[in-house]
Each structure stands twice: as C-alpha cells, then as structure tokens.
Amino acid sequence: VSTARAQPSSHAAASTPVQSSSAAGAGWFVQAGSYADIENARRQAERVSSYGFEAQVTIYTAGGRQMQRVRIGPQSSRDSAQAVASALSDHGFVVQVFVEE
C-alpha cells in the first residue's frame, strides 16, 4: 500500500499550449482530458489548477486533426502520479496515469 501524497503546485495552468508532450520530458503523467477545441482544454487546465495542480495543455495530431491534451507532470514515480490521479478523481475528474519515455 502506497503512502505517497499528492503535492499540489502553486503554479497556474499553462495558457499557451506546448507543441508536443515530449516538451514536458519523460516520466509519469496524469492525463485529465483530450479535446479538439483549445478553449475546452484551457478550461479543463484551469479547473485542474483550481485544485492546486499545475496542468499543461499539449498539442498532438490524431486522424489528421489537431488535438489538445491536459496533463499534469512529469511526476518522479508511478506512486506519485497515482496520488495525483487519486486526488483529482476525488474532485470528479476522470484521469489516466501513464509513463512517457
């Protein structure tokens, strides 16, 4: 059983999307949504930030369309990412934890 606690950030959500998730670096991430509309992604990032976590909006292409992801991280470990995911889930977010190398 992990005792890792999510440590909220005092930073605001990114208002300018990052071109790709690789700009954020490797590590464990929590994804809090994927959106075709940039304004929806920004609203979600602001909502995440209202709970004290620093969210980034990253851009990617899927099926020839530009999409935006809302991510928190990188976290140093899976346990840390799971703790963030759990804290966000407690506030009604649907999240996924994944590692990016």
N, C-alpha and C positions, 0 to 999 in steps of 0.2 A: 504494500500500500504506500503510495507516494504521499509525502507531506509537503510537496512543493506548493508554494503560494504564488498566485499571480501578483506581480508588482506593477500597478498601473503607472503610466507615464504622465508627466506633467506637460508634455508636448501636445500641440494641436494637430488635427488631421492635416495631411498634405492637401493643399488646394490645387496644386498643379500635378497632373498625372505623370508618373515615371514611364518612360517608353517600354521598358520590359522588366519582368520580375528579377532578371539577373542583376539589375542595378542595385537591388536591395541586398545582394550577397547570398551566400549559401547558409543553410541552417534549417531549423524547424519554423514553420509558419502556421498561422491560423488564418483561414480564408473566411470572410464574413459576407461574401456575395460576389456575383459576377453580373455585369449589366451592359446592355447595348447603349444605354443613354448615360452620358457622362454626369449629368445632373443627379440622376438616381444614385450613381456610385459616390458622388461627393456627399449627398445627404446621408448615405449609409456610413461613410467615413466619419462624418461629423457626429452621427449618433454613437458610433463606437467610441469616439473621443470624449463624448459627454460622460462616459463611464471611466475615463482616465487612461485609456489605452491609445497609443499612437498608431493610427491606421494610415496606410499608404494606398493610393489608387494607382494601379499599374495597368498598362495597355498591352493587349495581345490581339492576335488575329485568329479567328475561328471561322471556318467556312467562308472565307473571303470577307468577313465583316470585322470591323474594329470593335473590340470589347474592352471593358474595364473591370478589373478585379479589385476588391477591397481586402487588404491583407494587413496582418499585424505580425511583426517580426523583422528580422530573424530572432528566434529565441535560441538560447545556448544548448537546450536539451529537449527531448521529447516530453519529459515531465513538466518542464516549464511551459511549453506550448499547450500541453493538456490542461494545465492550471489556468492559463488564459482562456482557453476554449470553455472550460467549465464555468468560469466567472461570467463570460459573455452569454453562455447558454442560460445561466440563472436569470439573465435580463431579457430573455426571449429571442436571442439571436440563434440562427441556425448556422453552425460553423463546421469547418473541416480542418483537421490537422494533417500536415504533410511535410516531408523533407524535400528540400531542393539542393542539389549539389552543384 
